[in-house]
Amino acid sequence: MTPKEQEILTLYADAVYDNIISSILVRVIGFGASTLGVLIAGHILVTKSLTYSRIVLLACLIITFIALTWSTYCDVVFTLIQDQAAFFQIEPNE
């Protein structure tokens, strides 16, 4: 591998690493903020008497939390797999 190819590969790896870190950090921080909101709303609902409308609202909060968790998981895993696959597509010139 020539020094020029090594430099190109290093620059590409740095860019991918920075993109992975920034996108995962943004998604995980957003997930944490949303989870905190869901937990606070759930705590407020549970501490008061449970009526039918509050039970339905609590069920909606639980479904929202599950969907948020699944969405965040898929987004983060897809980012990691996509960048890993990009490195496997690089073929050396002989």
GIKA-V706021 format. One line per field, one symbol per residue. phi: phi as a letter, one per 30 degrees, with the letter a starting at -180 (. if undefined). burial: I if it has 9 or more other C-alpha atoms within 8 Angstrom, else O. A space follows every 50 residues. Layout:
BEGIN
phi = ???
burial = ???
END
This chain:
BEGIN
phi = .deddddddddddddddddddddddddddddddddddddddddddddcdd cdddddddddddddddddddddedddddddddddddddddcddc
burial = OOOOOIOOOOOOOOOIOOOIOOOIOOIIOOIOOOIOOIOOOIOOIOOOOO OOOIIOOIOOIOOOIOOIIOOIOOOIOOIIOOIOOOOOOOOOOO
END
